[in-house]
Amino acid sequence: MRRERIARREYFSIGEVCDMTDLKPHVLRYWETQFRELSPSKNRAGNRVYRAREIKLIELVKNLLYAEKYTIDGARQKLDNMRDEGTLDDAAGRALDRQAIGRLQEGVQNLLRILDDDLSVE
């Protein structure tokens, strides 16, 4: 679902990326200073514009920091190792897939709760 949305467009604003990743703009801006791989270009107005590859990397960094509990330095080292091994792009794609699956599972659980509530009222 999210991958399809990314595939349809070439550039995304920081607000759109924040909506897609559930991150705040200041977090993305900070990560740009900490991870050299995250370097969105800027449009004529000077606003950040993200490409699909950067969004995948953001999801990978988010997974490393929030799910796998790496420190910033540890996540940076992990990304460096992945890049050296040639596995960075694949790992970023898998991180995006995991996030999408997690959101789908969340949605299904919410739907099941609603249905369960409706059935218990009757």
PyMOL commands that set and color helices and strands:
alter all, ss='L'
color gray80, all
select helices_A, chain A and resi 2-8+14-21+25-34+52-67+72-85+88-121
alter helices_A, ss='H'
color red, helices_A
select strands_A, chain A and resi 12-13+41-42+48-50
alter strands_A, ss='S'
color yellow, strands_A
deselect
rebuild
show_as cartoon
